Each structure stands twice: as structure tokens, then as C-alpha cells.
Amino acid sequence: EGRYKFDQFRLNAYGLGDVVRSLAIARFCRILGTLLANGVPILQSLRIAKDAAGNKVISNAIGEAAESISAGKSIAHPFASSGQFPEEVVEMIAVGEEANNLEQVLIDIADNMERQTNRKLDMFVRMLEPLMLLLMAAVVVFVMLALLLPVFQSSGLL
């Protein structure tokens, strides 16, 4: 219960949530695609890939999808109804399922999501660097004032 709430918080965190979601879905898609490409049955693959997602909220959505598939429904519908998977991912999964090319589509989804996530992280780091420089400058100015202000006060210059 605590882990679920923490993972839900991480998914809803401003800025960080998209990155966490993308990484978890990319990890899930890569594992599921690899398992399916190697002939593992889809229900067993979903159970294995569910644990590999690394996020309880997304794992629960995957578990519901596995139950839905065992009831004879398509794989894309439960992902869409969970609200945890982006619409374009659900559409690509639906197309891959209809075209009987699901394993390759899942690997392509993982590649695309990892590329997008790396771009977002690079942009975040580029934005963080100037902020860190400003913070360091503020620390240096504070230290200089803390050291020099008593000297100026004792000499009567202030």
C-alpha cells in the first residue's frame, strides 16, 4: 500500500512524473517485446513484464490487462482504460496486435520512449546548469560578505 502511494506520487510529480512513467513503460514494452519475440506465451510474458516495470501503479494496470486478455479481449483496450499509458502507445499496441507484429512494435515503442526520455533529461540538465551556477555564485557572495563585513566594521569603513 505504501509503495503504491509512493509510486503514484512519483507519477503525478510535476516534471518528474512524465519521465518516471516513460521509463517504466519503456522497460515494460522492451521486456514484453523480447519475451514475445522468443516465443513466451502472452499471459506469461505479461506476468513477467509486469514485475519489470518497476512501478506498482503501472504494474497494476498491466495485471488488469493480463486478466482482460485471459477473458479474450484485446491487449490495447485495458491499457487505454487504465489511464496510465499514453494514447499513442495504446494506438501503436492496437495496430501491432492487429498486424500480428506486436513484439516488434513493443520494441519500437521502448526505443522511442527511451529516446524521448533521454531528450527530456538532457534538456532538464541543460536548464539546471545555469541555476546551479547562480546558486554557487550566491554562496560565494554570502561567504565573502560573512568574512569581509566584520573586517570593514572593525576598521570603521562602514
N, C-alpha and C positions, 0 to 999 in steps of 0.2 A: 504494500500500500504506500509506504513512504517513498520507495523507489519510483513508483508510478507517478506520484505527485511531483517528485523532483524532475523526472523526465518530461512531464507535461509543462512544468515551469520553464525548462530549457527550450522546449519547442515554441513557447509563447514569448520568450525573451526578445525584446526589441533588438534587431540587428543580428543577434546570435542565433535566433530560432531558425531562420532560413538555412543557415549554414549547417546546424545540427540536423535538421530534417533532411537536407540534401545528402549529407554524408551517410546517414542511416539508410535512406532509400537506395543510394548508390551501392552501399555494401550489400543490402538485401538483394538487389537486382543482379549484381555480379555473382553472388553465391548461387542464387536460384538459376540463373542462366547457365552457369558452369555445371551445376548438378543435372539440369535437364539435358544439356548437350552430351553428358556422359551416361545418359540412359537411366537415371534415377527417376522413379515414378513421381508425378507432380505432387501428390499429397505428402509423400515422404520428404520431397525436396522442400516443400513449404514449411514443414515442421523443423527441418534443419536450418533453413534460411531465416526463419522467424527468430531463432536464438542469436543468429549472427548480426541481426540489425543493430543490436546494442542499445535499443530504446524500448522501454516497456509499452509505451503508448502505440508505437508503430508495430511492435510485436503482437499486441492485442488485435490490431486491425488485420494483421496477416493471419492470425489464428482464426478470426471470423471469416476471412476469405477461404481458408482451408475447409472450414465447416460448410461454407456455401458451395464449394466445389464438390465436396463429397455428397452434397444433396443434388448435384447435377447442373448447377448454374455455371455461368461463365466466370472467368477469373477477374475480369475487369470491373464488373458491377460492384462487388463488395469493397474493392479498393476505392471506387468513386464514392460509395455511400459512407465510408468511414470518415471522409473529410481530411485524412492525413496525407493523401497522395495528391500531388499537383495534377491538374486536369490534363496537361499534355502527356504526362506519364501514363495516366489511365488510358488515354486515347491510343498511345503507342502500344500499350499492352493489348488492348482490344484488337487493334489491327494485326499485331503479331500472332494473336490467338486465331483470328480468322484466316490468316495466311499460312497457318501451320509453321510459323517461323519464330515462335516465342522465345526460344533460347538465344538466338542472335539479337533479337530486338531488346531483350533484357540486358545483354552485354553492352549494346549500343547506348541504352538509357544510362547505364552505370558510367560509361565513358563520358557522355555528355554532361551528366550531373557533376562528375568529378572535375571536369574542365571548368564548368560554371562556378563551382565552389572555389576552385583554385584562383579564378579571376577575382571573385569577391574577396577572398582573403588577401590577395596581393593588393587590391585597392584599399582595404582596411589598413594594411601595414603602411602603405604609402601615405594615408591620411594620418596615421598615428605618429609617424616620424617627426613632422613639424611640431605636433603637440608635445612630444617628449623633449624636443629642443627648447621650446618655450618653458616647460616645467624646469628643465635643468638651468636655464638662464635665471629663472625666478629664484631657484635655490642658491645659485652663486651670488646674486644680488643680496639676498637675505643674509648670507654668511658674511659678505663684505660689510654690510651695514652693521651687523652684530659685532664685528671685530673693530671697525673703524669709528663707530659712533661714540663709544666710551673714550677713545683717544681724543677725538675732537672736543668732546665735552670737558675733559680734564684740562685741555690746553686753552680753553676759553674761546675757541674759534666759532662755537655755535651759540 
